[in-house]
Amino acid sequence: MCSLDEPGMREPRARYSRIARSVTSVERRADVIRLSLSADFDRRTLDELIKVEAECCPFFRFALSEARSQLEISVDDPEMLPALDAIAAGLVAGVQVAR
């Protein structure tokens, strides 16, 4: 689904890796992923990740609750569920996913 080539994926993967270190829990429903983040998550990197993904993949919906340190990522179109799985895989390395 992604049009970036391997060299083009280096920077996005680095952002995902930096944010993944702050993910403390993950809840997955059919069309939504809810990530709980540590209080010291890298806001600048998260903002950049959201901006780039929203421009590249406008089917993603992002909702950040800074007060709760939670990020929800969703899709409206069921055909985009594989993309939701892909973004989740980049952000949840080593975290137990609750369904």
HELIX and SHEET records of a PDB file:
HELIX    1   1 GLU A    6  ALA A   20  1                                  15    
HELIX    2   2 ARG A   43  CYS A   56  1                                  14    
HELIX    3   3 PRO A   78  MET A   80  5                                   3    
HELIX    4   4 LEU A   81  LEU A   91  1                                  11    
SHEET    1   A 5 PHE A  60  SER A  65  0                                        
SHEET    2   A 5 GLN A  70  VAL A  75 -1                                        
SHEET    3   A 5 VAL A  32  LEU A  37 -1                                        
SHEET    4   A 5 VAL A  23  ARG A  28 -1                                        
SHEET    5   A 5 VAL A  97  ALA A  98  1                                        
END                                                                             
